[in-house]
Amino acid sequence: MKCPGQDSRYWKPGSIFEAKCPECGKIVEFFKDDTTRKCGHCGHRFANPQMDFGCASYCKFADQCLGTLPTELLAQRDDLFKDRIAIEMKKYFKQDFKRIGHASRVARYAQKIGIAEGGNMAVILASAYLHDIGIHEAERKHQSTAAVYQEQEGPAIARSIMESLGASEVLIEEVCDIIAHHHHPGKEESLNFKVLYDADLIANIEDNHKEKPADPEKIKKTIDSSFLTENGKKTAAEQLLK
């Protein structure tokens, strides 16, 4: 069965439209399911400016449906998946704005560090938004928010969320592994783990500093000794030693 969104029998006015070539400015006709079109005047191939990847961000059949996508559209799809993970995290935490705010800051730092380090941003950002997702279950089952209980309860909840969004098993496994020991790095860790660890450490130091301001020299020593990536250290210095 063909996806209704891609089946021309269900198309409406506007499903065939015109767009200007970004190179020469000439008009190029697009069908809504075209991922790219080649300009008949200058030969430049460019992405469909109205391509909608709402379903592709979570549908497990997206690759078969859409085929091989250009790099800029794959990036758009990753952004949509990141946004859906963020929405599910906020829905799960409901009115717990403290945890929502913490996860959002970790994701912001993780994105900056991950891009600079060259990590897998889908894994990094899913881990960032979901790293503390087990904290409510930890409180309910163990009457504690201790790291070990968060790590114990988090992976199953994270898996359920990612499966509901159609994430690949490979991505789910890596994210769950990171969550399961995100406070306890081993001797050898992946770059994606290191990025998440550094981003979370920045946010935790910020949170602790609000409750009990720390001496800048002590923060500097922590940055030099505890962070796992060079860009994590750089971002920490920018945020914590203002």
Secondary structure, DSSP 8 states (H G I E B T S, - for coil): ---TTT-GGG--TTSEEEEE-TTT--EEEEETT-SEEE-TTT--EEE-TT---TTTTT-TTHHHHH-S--HHHHHHHHHHHHHHHHHHHHHHHTT-HHHHHHHHHHHHHHHHHHHHHT--HHHHHHHHHHTTTTHHHHHHHHS---HHHHHHHHHHHHHHHHHHTT--HHHHHHHHHHHTTTTS--SS--HHHHHHHHHHHHHHHHHHHHHS---HHHHHHHHHHH-SSHHHHHHHHHHH--
